[in-house]
Amino acid sequence: MKTPWQLITEEVRMFIEDRRTRLKNTARRIKWFAVPVFLVACGGSYEIHKHWINPHLTPLQRFYFGQYWDSSYKSYLPNTTSEYTILARTITDPDTKMEMTLPVTDAQVEVILGDEGRLLWDTNHLLDAVFEATIKTKDGVDDKSLVWLQQSCYLDAEAYKFFRNSIYDNRTIPRIWCPAWIGAIVIFGVGMIAIAAGDQIVQRVRRPMQ
């Protein structure tokens, strides 16, 4: 004859085994929903980038974003070079009296916007139809003219360092995309929880019928 303790232990074991079996069956049923939920989460992260992250970037940051992305992972490769388009200012070297170009930082330029907040088109094609907004250096920044250094070769590690330090205020790509990552995780988690809850409701409805 089993003791009360043995009976309780057996009941607990059977309960745990039953819950484990149900959990495995639930996971087996809902795993096929993980892919569409993941795609929805990715779409949600894109919308967050489009409607939240992108509007909070300056025009120059938006222009450089693709190059910043490329340089961020290429910078881990040893001594690799790539072509970049960099906005620079032409100045006169006070020592040699020769003209020289220096990349401009995001804090040194401003973009002229229209009345409705839209970018004005530059009739002189300053940005060569890539980002044709009217750009000028801020007051106090020494320059003779602005010029785009197109398809210039730079070390990827140096280009990444320039973008990160001078354009994006030391913010890395993961940090910039933090709202998108968090949004995608929340969407995926809520979606899977909702599917699991719906599956449990369906199983409870079916159980009495069986």
Backbone bond lengths (Angstrom), bond angles and torsions (degrees), N, CA, C in turn:
res aa  C-N    CA-C-N  psi(-1)  N-CA   C-N-CA  omega(-1)  CA-C   N-CA-C  phi
1 M - - - 1.466 - - 1.535 109.66 -
2 K 1.321 114.99 132.21 1.463 119.67 -177.09 1.521 110.81 -77.27
3 T 1.289 114.09 143.56 1.460 120.15 177.84 1.525 109.42 -78.44
4 P 1.334 118.14 160.11 1.479 120.76 177.30 1.526 112.07 -55.03
5 W 1.323 116.62 -38.55 1.465 119.56 179.49 1.526 111.38 -63.65
6 Q 1.329 117.23 -41.26 1.462 121.35 178.78 1.528 110.92 -65.52
7 L 1.359 115.33 -39.15 1.464 118.36 178.20 1.523 111.21 -64.18
8 I 1.330 115.75 -42.97 1.468 119.33 178.86 1.521 110.81 -63.86
9 T 1.319 116.64 -43.62 1.466 120.86 179.53 1.518 111.43 -61.39
10 E 1.342 116.63 -41.21 1.463 120.06 179.57 1.522 111.52 -66.86
11 E 1.352 115.84 -39.91 1.463 119.25 177.64 1.524 111.41 -63.01
12 V 1.337 116.06 -42.22 1.463 120.23 178.62 1.517 110.68 -63.89
13 R 1.336 116.46 -41.84 1.468 120.31 179.73 1.519 111.03 -63.81
14 M 1.342 116.56 -42.98 1.464 119.91 179.31 1.521 110.89 -65.80
15 F 1.343 116.09 -38.03 1.469 119.71 178.04 1.529 110.54 -63.38
16 I 1.337 116.34 -44.83 1.471 120.73 -179.90 1.517 110.75 -63.76
17 E 1.353 117.02 -42.88 1.459 120.55 179.35 1.523 111.36 -63.93
18 D 1.345 115.91 -38.89 1.464 119.80 178.82 1.521 110.70 -65.18
19 R 1.337 116.89 -44.30 1.462 120.62 178.93 1.517 111.29 -65.15
20 R 1.322 116.50 -38.87 1.459 120.45 179.17 1.519 110.83 -64.57
21 T 1.333 116.35 -41.78 1.475 120.60 178.91 1.521 110.74 -64.60
22 R 1.346 116.13 -43.11 1.467 119.65 179.06 1.524 111.00 -64.45
23 L 1.331 115.53 -39.15 1.464 119.10 179.84 1.525 110.95 -64.75
24 K 1.331 116.36 -41.46 1.467 119.89 177.78 1.516 111.02 -63.73
25 N 1.342 116.71 -42.92 1.462 119.69 179.68 1.531 111.01 -65.40
26 T 1.329 116.42 -39.83 1.470 120.20 177.86 1.521 110.69 -63.53
27 A 1.345 116.48 -45.73 1.467 120.14 179.00 1.515 110.93 -61.57
28 R 1.347 116.68 -37.29 1.467 120.64 179.67 1.522 111.12 -66.33
29 R 1.343 116.03 -35.68 1.468 119.42 -178.62 1.523 112.18 -76.64
30 I 1.339 116.98 -40.66 1.470 119.00 -172.33 1.526 112.71 -89.51
31 K 1.340 118.60 -8.26 1.464 119.03 -176.94 1.522 111.95 -62.11
32 W 1.354 115.73 -27.78 1.463 119.06 -179.39 1.525 111.74 -71.66
33 F 1.340 116.16 -16.46 1.465 119.71 178.10 1.524 111.54 -86.59
34 A 1.341 117.80 -9.69 1.460 120.54 -175.83 1.523 111.53 -63.69
35 V 1.340 116.55 -39.77 1.464 119.77 -177.56 1.530 111.65 -65.40
36 P 1.353 119.97 -51.76 1.478 117.72 178.02 1.519 113.31 -62.42
37 V 1.351 117.22 -36.04 1.467 119.06 177.73 1.518 110.32 -65.63
38 F 1.343 116.06 -38.49 1.467 120.38 177.25 1.526 110.37 -62.48
39 L 1.334 117.08 -41.88 1.464 120.32 178.89 1.523 111.15 -65.07
40 V 1.329 116.65 -38.50 1.467 120.10 176.73 1.529 109.97 -64.28
41 A 1.343 116.59 -40.14 1.466 120.33 178.72 1.527 110.86 -64.10
42 C 1.338 116.45 -39.92 1.470 119.79 177.01 1.525 110.93 -63.96
43 G 1.337 116.05 -41.27 1.459 119.49 176.77 1.523 111.54 -63.18
44 G 1.334 116.02 -38.12 1.453 119.65 177.34 1.519 111.97 -65.34
45 S 1.342 116.81 -39.34 1.467 119.66 178.54 1.524 110.92 -65.39
46 Y 1.339 116.84 -35.85 1.470 119.84 176.91 1.528 110.65 -64.69
47 E 1.338 116.59 -41.60 1.459 119.83 179.46 1.532 110.55 -65.52
48 I 1.334 116.59 -37.00 1.466 119.55 176.64 1.525 110.16 -63.92
49 H 1.349 115.80 -41.73 1.466 119.22 177.69 1.531 110.58 -63.02
50 K 1.318 115.87 -42.31 1.463 120.27 -175.36 1.524 112.18 -70.23
51 H 1.332 117.18 -43.34 1.467 120.54 -171.76 1.526 113.52 -101.43
52 W 1.341 118.45 -10.05 1.460 119.18 -178.89 1.528 112.26 -122.54
53 I 1.340 115.91 -53.12 1.470 118.85 -175.68 1.520 111.04 -72.99
54 N 1.326 117.40 -50.59 1.456 121.21 -175.71 1.530 113.00 -59.04
55 P 1.342 119.78 -44.28 1.471 118.92 178.65 1.523 114.10 -63.67
56 H 1.333 117.30 -21.48 1.453 120.04 -179.68 1.532 112.25 -89.61
57 L 1.332 117.39 -0.15 1.458 120.84 174.60 1.524 109.03 -91.81
58 T 1.307 116.34 149.08 1.458 119.80 174.86 1.524 109.05 -73.21
59 P 1.341 118.53 160.07 1.465 119.53 178.89 1.524 113.45 -54.43
60 L 1.327 118.03 -40.08 1.453 120.15 179.91 1.526 110.95 -68.33
61 Q 1.321 117.17 -35.52 1.458 120.51 176.72 1.526 111.05 -66.24
62 R 1.334 116.72 -38.19 1.463 119.82 178.13 1.520 110.82 -65.85
63 F 1.338 115.87 -38.97 1.456 119.26 -179.99 1.529 111.28 -65.48
64 Y 1.316 117.46 -41.36 1.452 122.25 -176.07 1.529 113.47 -81.72
65 F 1.326 118.70 -7.34 1.461 120.25 -168.37 1.534 112.57 -59.18
66 G 1.329 117.16 -43.49 1.465 119.87 179.64 1.520 112.14 -62.61
67 Q 1.336 115.95 -41.50 1.456 119.69 178.76 1.532 111.05 -69.66
68 Y 1.324 116.06 -34.89 1.462 120.03 177.04 1.525 110.36 -64.01
69 W 1.323 115.77 -41.38 1.470 120.82 177.59 1.528 110.84 -61.01
70 D 1.335 116.50 -47.75 1.464 120.06 -179.49 1.526 111.54 -62.19
71 S 1.326 116.33 -45.47 1.458 119.46 -177.08 1.522 111.92 -69.38
72 S 1.343 117.43 -24.56 1.465 120.07 -176.45 1.516 111.78 -65.50
73 Y 1.354 117.58 -40.21 1.468 117.94 179.05 1.527 112.24 -91.44
74 K 1.335 117.20 -26.69 1.457 119.01 177.10 1.528 111.93 -71.18
75 S 1.336 116.65 -22.12 1.460 120.10 -178.52 1.516 112.17 -65.55
76 Y 1.335 117.27 -18.57 1.461 120.27 178.66 1.538 111.85 -80.07
77 L 1.323 116.26 -13.71 1.465 120.11 178.47 1.526 109.12 -85.85
78 P 1.307 118.26 140.05 1.474 120.63 -175.40 1.528 112.81 -73.56
79 N 1.332 115.50 124.07 1.475 123.18 170.38 1.523 113.81 56.19
80 T 1.327 117.94 35.79 1.461 120.33 176.85 1.522 109.60 -90.12
81 T 1.316 116.50 148.74 1.461 122.17 178.50 1.517 110.10 -124.71
82 S 1.310 116.27 151.81 1.462 122.28 177.80 1.515 108.41 -145.39
83 E 1.337 115.24 165.39 1.456 120.71 178.56 1.523 109.82 -90.13
84 Y 1.323 115.56 131.93 1.457 121.75 -179.81 1.526 109.23 -130.52
85 T 1.324 115.18 151.25 1.460 121.43 173.36 1.523 107.60 -105.53
86 I 1.321 116.71 115.97 1.453 122.86 -172.77 1.525 109.73 -121.11
87 L 1.307 117.23 134.94 1.465 122.15 173.65 1.524 108.81 -83.03
88 A 1.331 116.50 125.85 1.466 121.10 -177.11 1.517 110.02 -130.71
89 R 1.318 115.14 161.00 1.466 120.90 175.71 1.522 108.82 -114.95
90 T 1.310 114.90 141.61 1.460 121.14 179.33 1.525 108.94 -94.85
91 I 1.328 116.05 127.22 1.467 120.94 179.30 1.529 108.35 -132.28
92 T 1.302 115.48 168.20 1.462 121.81 176.37 1.528 108.83 -101.35
93 D 1.309 115.58 122.80 1.454 120.34 178.60 1.530 109.31 -64.87
94 P 1.333 118.42 122.40 1.470 120.02 -176.43 1.526 113.40 -65.33
95 D 1.310 118.00 -21.69 1.462 121.19 -178.79 1.530 111.87 -88.59
96 T 1.313 116.66 -50.76 1.469 121.07 -175.41 1.521 112.37 -92.55
97 K 1.342 116.85 -14.08 1.481 121.65 -176.44 1.526 111.88 63.08
98 M 1.315 115.87 16.77 1.461 121.02 178.20 1.522 109.16 -96.91
99 E 1.336 115.05 151.21 1.456 118.77 177.29 1.525 109.91 -76.50
100 M 1.324 115.14 141.45 1.455 120.91 177.89 1.522 108.84 -142.57
101 T 1.310 116.06 157.45 1.461 120.83 -179.31 1.520 109.82 -113.82
102 L 1.319 114.86 140.15 1.457 122.01 178.15 1.523 108.55 -129.71
103 P 1.320 118.19 133.90 1.473 119.40 175.78 1.528 109.84 -60.70
104 V 1.314 115.96 138.77 1.466 119.61 178.54 1.520 109.12 -90.96
105 T 1.306 115.00 146.47 1.455 120.54 177.17 1.514 109.45 -92.31
106 D 1.310 115.55 167.62 1.460 119.87 -178.82 1.528 111.17 -64.47
107 A 1.325 117.43 -29.21 1.463 121.14 -178.59 1.522 112.61 -77.80
108 Q 1.342 118.21 -11.51 1.457 121.35 -175.89 1.516 113.72 -95.44
109 V 1.317 118.52 -10.09 1.466 120.45 -176.62 1.527 109.87 -126.25
110 E 1.308 114.34 160.17 1.456 121.10 173.45 1.514 108.65 -137.76
111 V 1.317 115.28 150.34 1.461 122.01 -177.86 1.515 108.60 -108.24
112 I 1.320 115.99 129.34 1.454 121.54 179.72 1.518 108.84 -79.31
113 L 1.345 116.39 122.86 1.451 121.68 -179.83 1.518 110.45 -105.27
114 G 1.320 115.07 156.10 1.454 120.36 177.59 1.516 111.76 -76.93
115 D 1.334 116.64 -177.97 1.451 121.81 -177.54 1.525 112.10 -63.11
116 E 1.323 117.16 -31.97 1.452 121.33 -178.70 1.530 111.57 -96.94
117 G 1.313 117.14 15.44 1.453 120.33 178.38 1.513 113.70 82.59
118 R 1.342 117.16 10.04 1.453 120.48 -179.92 1.520 110.07 -90.32
119 L 1.316 115.72 153.74 1.454 120.53 178.84 1.516 110.06 -72.18
120 L 1.318 115.89 133.86 1.457 120.07 176.24 1.527 109.73 -79.29
121 W 1.314 115.72 144.35 1.457 119.86 177.37 1.519 110.08 -82.74
122 D 1.296 115.42 136.80 1.459 120.71 -178.20 1.528 108.88 -89.35
123 T 1.328 117.49 115.67 1.462 120.63 -178.08 1.521 112.13 -67.60
124 N 1.348 117.20 -21.02 1.464 120.05 178.30 1.525 112.47 -88.12
125 H 1.339 116.17 4.05 1.468 121.01 179.05 1.524 110.90 52.03
126 L 1.334 114.85 48.09 1.459 120.25 -179.24 1.514 111.70 -57.65
127 L 1.330 116.00 -37.27 1.454 119.38 -177.10 1.524 112.07 -100.42
128 D 1.301 117.06 14.91 1.459 121.99 172.77 1.524 112.20 54.50
129 A 1.320 115.92 45.77 1.465 122.67 175.73 1.525 112.86 62.24
130 V 1.324 117.08 15.13 1.460 120.29 176.90 1.518 109.56 -94.36
131 F 1.288 115.38 -45.71 1.464 120.75 178.67 1.523 105.76 -150.74
132 E 1.315 116.42 75.85 1.453 120.84 -167.92 1.521 112.85 -83.01
133 A 1.302 116.72 60.26 1.454 121.57 173.49 1.515 108.62 -99.44
134 T 1.319 116.28 157.31 1.457 120.17 177.01 1.521 108.32 -79.12
135 I 1.307 116.42 115.30 1.460 122.46 -176.89 1.515 108.92 -118.89
136 K 1.324 116.21 140.18 1.461 120.85 174.62 1.518 108.33 -144.97
137 T 1.320 114.82 156.67 1.459 118.73 176.58 1.524 109.89 -76.43
138 K 1.313 115.36 151.67 1.456 120.28 179.86 1.527 110.33 -73.69
139 D 1.313 114.90 161.90 1.464 120.21 179.05 1.524 110.39 -59.46
140 G 1.314 115.88 135.93 1.453 121.12 179.18 1.512 114.21 94.90
141 V 1.351 117.22 -9.47 1.466 120.65 178.46 1.519 108.47 -92.67
142 D 1.310 116.25 120.36 1.459 121.62 -177.04 1.521 110.60 -73.94
143 D 1.326 116.06 124.69 1.465 120.15 174.95 1.524 109.48 -164.30
144 K 1.311 114.85 152.46 1.468 120.71 174.42 1.517 109.92 -99.01
145 S 1.325 115.84 -33.90 1.462 120.66 178.80 1.516 108.98 -166.08
146 L 1.332 115.32 162.00 1.464 121.63 174.46 1.517 108.67 -103.42
147 V 1.302 116.10 141.06 1.451 120.46 -178.08 1.523 108.68 -143.71
148 W 1.333 115.46 144.14 1.461 119.94 175.33 1.524 109.09 -93.14
149 L 1.304 116.56 121.49 1.461 122.11 173.94 1.521 107.42 -87.55
150 Q 1.333 114.99 95.34 1.453 119.79 -172.81 1.525 111.36 -91.58
151 Q 1.355 113.84 140.92 1.465 122.05 176.73 1.528 111.54 52.94
152 S 1.310 115.47 39.62 1.461 120.40 176.29 1.522 109.08 -88.94
153 C 1.319 117.10 138.88 1.454 121.42 -177.30 1.533 110.23 -86.97
154 Y 1.313 115.37 130.42 1.456 121.99 176.75 1.524 108.35 -136.73
155 L 1.316 115.27 153.99 1.457 119.11 170.06 1.522 108.70 -62.69
156 D 1.320 117.04 133.58 1.462 120.35 -177.51 1.522 111.44 -60.47
157 A 1.324 116.73 -37.70 1.466 119.88 179.73 1.526 110.68 -65.00
158 E 1.342 117.46 -39.45 1.459 120.72 178.87 1.524 110.83 -70.40
159 A 1.343 116.46 -39.96 1.465 119.63 178.10 1.522 110.73 -62.77
160 Y 1.324 116.36 -42.31 1.465 120.18 178.78 1.523 110.82 -62.66
161 K 1.311 116.55 -42.43 1.460 120.43 179.95 1.527 110.69 -63.75
162 F 1.352 116.55 -39.68 1.461 120.03 178.63 1.523 110.82 -64.34
163 F 1.328 117.26 -49.26 1.464 120.45 -179.84 1.524 111.02 -59.70
164 R 1.325 116.30 -46.09 1.465 119.94 -176.16 1.522 111.78 -65.70
165 N 1.313 117.01 -46.57 1.464 120.34 -173.85 1.523 113.48 -81.68
166 S 1.344 116.62 -38.81 1.464 119.85 -171.18 1.520 114.31 -99.66
167 I 1.326 117.42 -19.77 1.459 120.13 -176.31 1.528 111.90 -112.33
168 Y 1.329 117.36 -41.00 1.473 120.54 -171.50 1.535 113.91 -110.06
169 D 1.330 117.86 18.62 1.466 121.64 173.49 1.530 112.30 54.15
170 N 1.337 115.55 43.89 1.471 121.88 177.90 1.527 113.53 64.28
171 R 1.318 117.12 19.26 1.463 120.37 176.66 1.516 109.55 -92.41
172 T 1.319 117.27 126.00 1.449 121.90 177.95 1.524 109.85 -81.43
173 I 1.329 116.28 168.84 1.462 120.73 178.55 1.537 111.11 -58.59
174 P 1.348 119.69 -48.88 1.473 118.46 178.18 1.526 113.17 -58.31
175 R 1.335 116.90 -35.09 1.466 119.24 179.61 1.523 110.89 -70.38
176 I 1.333 117.22 -40.06 1.467 120.49 178.09 1.523 110.26 -63.66
177 W 1.333 115.83 -40.07 1.461 121.04 -177.78 1.521 113.28 -87.00
178 C 1.319 118.17 8.28 1.463 120.70 -176.82 1.532 112.91 -52.81
179 P 1.345 120.13 -46.27 1.477 118.82 177.71 1.524 112.85 -59.98
180 A 1.347 116.83 -35.77 1.464 119.88 179.90 1.521 110.98 -69.09
181 W 1.356 116.34 -42.26 1.473 119.15 178.56 1.519 110.39 -62.09
182 I 1.334 116.26 -47.83 1.462 120.10 -178.64 1.524 110.37 -61.98
183 G 1.333 116.41 -42.67 1.453 120.09 178.58 1.516 112.25 -61.14
184 A 1.338 117.20 -42.52 1.467 120.91 179.50 1.526 110.83 -63.99
185 I 1.338 117.05 -42.60 1.469 120.67 179.67 1.525 110.89 -63.88
186 V 1.348 116.16 -42.83 1.460 120.08 179.40 1.523 110.78 -64.43
187 I 1.332 117.21 -45.05 1.464 120.72 179.66 1.522 110.42 -61.44
188 F 1.336 116.99 -44.43 1.461 120.41 -179.30 1.525 110.45 -65.27
189 G 1.337 117.07 -44.65 1.454 120.12 -178.97 1.520 112.66 -64.02
190 V 1.334 115.94 -46.70 1.466 120.00 179.67 1.528 110.44 -64.18
191 G 1.334 116.53 -39.63 1.454 119.98 179.36 1.513 112.64 -62.71
192 M 1.331 116.90 -45.25 1.463 120.51 179.88 1.521 111.67 -68.10
193 I 1.330 117.70 -37.65 1.466 120.63 177.40 1.526 110.38 -64.46
194 A 1.342 116.06 -41.96 1.460 120.07 179.15 1.526 110.99 -63.86
195 I 1.326 116.94 -40.80 1.464 120.60 179.27 1.524 110.38 -66.34
196 A 1.344 116.57 -42.95 1.460 120.13 178.66 1.525 111.01 -62.81
197 A 1.343 117.12 -41.77 1.463 120.37 178.57 1.524 110.94 -64.50
198 G 1.331 115.82 -41.58 1.460 119.30 177.66 1.515 112.03 -64.05
199 D 1.321 116.66 -37.47 1.470 120.63 178.27 1.526 110.43 -64.37
200 Q 1.338 117.15 -40.87 1.463 120.25 178.93 1.526 111.37 -64.42
201 I 1.326 116.69 -38.66 1.472 119.99 178.68 1.521 110.26 -64.51
202 V 1.332 116.28 -43.45 1.467 120.31 179.22 1.520 110.81 -62.36
203 Q 1.332 117.32 -42.23 1.464 120.72 -179.57 1.528 111.52 -65.72
204 R 1.322 117.19 -37.20 1.461 119.58 178.44 1.515 111.71 -67.73
205 V 1.349 116.42 -35.51 1.466 120.41 177.47 1.509 110.31 -68.36
206 R 1.326 117.35 -38.96 1.458 120.96 -178.08 1.525 112.90 -73.94
207 R 1.351 117.66 -30.15 1.460 121.31 -172.91 1.515 112.69 -60.62
208 P 1.360 120.40 -46.36 1.468 118.54 178.24 1.523 112.92 -63.87
209 M 1.329 116.82 -30.01 1.456 120.63 -179.52 1.518 111.57 -69.48
210 Q 1.338 116.60 -24.43 1.445 120.19 -179.11 1.533 110.80 -83.00
